[in-house]
Each structure stands twice: as structure tokens, then as C-alpha cells.
Amino acid sequence: MVRSATPKAQSFRARPSSCPPVDTSVQRTSVSNGSGEYVFLNITPGSYTLSASAQGFNPQKVAEFVLAVSQIATFDFALSVGTQTQVVTVEGTAAQLDVSSASLGTVIATKQVNDLPLDGRNFTTLLSLTPGVVPIMTGQSNGMQNGGGFGAAVAIGSDYSFPSINGQTNRSDFFLMDGLYDYSAIESTYAIAPIIDAIQEFKVVSHTDDAQFGSVLGGVVNVVTKTGTNSLHGAGWEYLRNTVFDARNYFLPVSSSKPAFHQNQFWGDLGGPVVIPKLYHGRNKTFFFGAYQGFRYSKPSDSDLLVPTAAELAGNEADNHQPQIYNPYATTVVGNTFTRPAISGQSDSHGPY
């Protein structure tokens, strides 16, 4: 959100102020009230410029600035008397402080998401970059144990971080993605893991006094995904592990082949303006962005299995040191003893056991 601070003593009714993002040039306008206050709501994170103008005053423009997720930025304009042909540009704006709420948190930006190594490409590992976050695994909240399970989705061989934020239990956190609930009640973590390369940034709110974060004792993880821009762009990669590239085990007999192992993790995204040839061009208006990540894994599992012998397949179920099989329908009672005959053809061909 972008807003003004306290009303100025010298107030005026400004013309629509524009707040266009640099990457898309989609303009948003607002008109200040009689006290000179204005506000822009529901703005996606990104780089913006801001300008204000009024009849009989020199327009003023704020140079490019970055608006982070869940940030409330405050800009005050003091327009001087003049003509609208002169534009005053404010350069080198100071870092924007949130003076309108008591929320505390840390924004993990795109560069950190893309550059830092992640085991299994799970974004929750980055939560530990926030002050007050401790990655703990206790009791029923002990993760997937590197093997998957009924909780949060993870790549086989990896796990997710289940942090405690500001001393609260690690089942007291909440997850949002693009403003929507992304919460799994089974283990109190995310329901759908965002694709790493599709994350624009996310914020860990560690002090949740705002009403919008009601019913949350721990922290709130607010993830924002990327959007399309005026430029068509895309990317892709694949991480491959295969038996062909693996070294041979030193103790593996020469006559034995290497055990099969195949793992493929791949991803691709594409974003840009919506264009329908000869009908519509969405430059500066309508955009799209899509991403896909796949994971394929196969590895043989060695297990001891008891399979029937040829004699057992022929009807001799006592073969291979198995107990004799008796006919329950031929049971006889002699005093206090119950006896029944063995089914014919049942004998242990491998000797006594």
C-alpha cells in the first residue's frame, strides 16, 4: 500500500496521482481528500514511480522505488506554486518505514530465493534467515523424515523446515500465497509448496498484531509469486541424476552391474503480455505468468520374499520346511484330545525341520 502520512497544514485537492509499476507501466490513480491525504490499495510488490499534480502547482515525481510484500509505504508531497510544465523530481528517497502498524517481519527478496542453495528446493529452509525463527522438529511435527508422507509435499530425499517463530510452537504458524490461504491443518504447515523460481519474494511476519492476521499465535509466511511484464520472457532447467553418471561402488563385484537409479527434477516458466493476433494486445494492460516443476524418481528396492517352490506349486504345501497341513473337517475327539489327519501328499522333501 502507498499512502500519505499526517495531513498537511497547507492542503489542496490534488489531481489523480499516478503509481505505475516499472515493468508493466499499468497506471493507477488516486485523488487526495480535502486534507491532502491519498492512498493506493492492493498493490502487488515491485518497482514503482509516483507523481502528484494540482492546478496551479508544479507537479512532483518520486523516482523509482521498491514496494515489498505487505509493506505500507508513505510519501508526502509538498507542491510549490508554479506551472504544470515544470516537474520536480525527488531523487534518492530514503528507505520507507512502516509507521502505521506494529507488525514486525523480514522480507526475503528474489535474489536470496534464487541464489541461496536449498536442499530439495523447498523454500521453508529460507525462513531461518528471519530473526526469531528456530527450525525445530519435535513429536508429531518432525517433518517427513526424508521419505514423504501425509503432510507437506516434499521431494524424496529432502524435507521441509518446521520453524518456531518468536518462541511459539511450530504448529502455530500460518501460510499465505498471493493473499490466499495456503495452510494444511494436518501438520500446520503449507498445503501447496510454491515453485522456487516462481517466487518473487515472501515475508515472515513475526509479530502479528494486525486484525488481518487473526487467530495466529506464531508467525505468518506471506508468499508472492511472479507476474508477467511487457516483455515476453521464460526460463527452464533440469537437474539429472542417473546410473550412467554415478561412480561404481568399490566393493561391488565385477560381475554385478551398478544398481539402477534415475532422478529428474525439471522446471520451466513463461510470462509476458496477453496477445491475441489481430484481436487484442495486452501491453501495459493484461499479463500472464505460468510455471511448472516436475519430479521423477525411480530406484530398485531389495526385499526378501518367500516364493513357492515347484513342489508347493504342485500341491505339496509342506515342502521347504513348512509345517504339515491338516484337514480341519476330519477332526476327531478322543477323550480330551483333538486329532485330525494330515492332507495326503504333504511331506517335507528337504528332511526334518
Buried (B, 14 or more C-beta within 10 A) or exposed (E): BBBBEEBBEEEBEBBBBBBBBBBBEBBBEBEBBEBBBBEBEEBBBBEBBBBBBBEEBBBBBBEEBBBBBBBBBBBEBEBEEEEEEEEBEBEEEEEBEBEEEEBBBBBBBBEBBEEEEEBBBBBBBBBEEBEBBEBEBEEEBBBBEEEBEEBBBBBEBBBBBBBBBBEBBBBBBBBBBBEEEBBBEEBBBBBEBBBBBBBBBBBBBBBBEBEEBEEBBBBBBBBBBBBBBBEEEEEEEEEEBEEEEEEEEEEEEEEEEEEEBEBBBBBBBBBBBEEEEEEEEBBEEBBBBEBEBEBEEEEEEEEEEEEEBEBBEEEBBBBBEBEEEBEEEEEEEEEEEEEEEBBEEBEBEEEEE
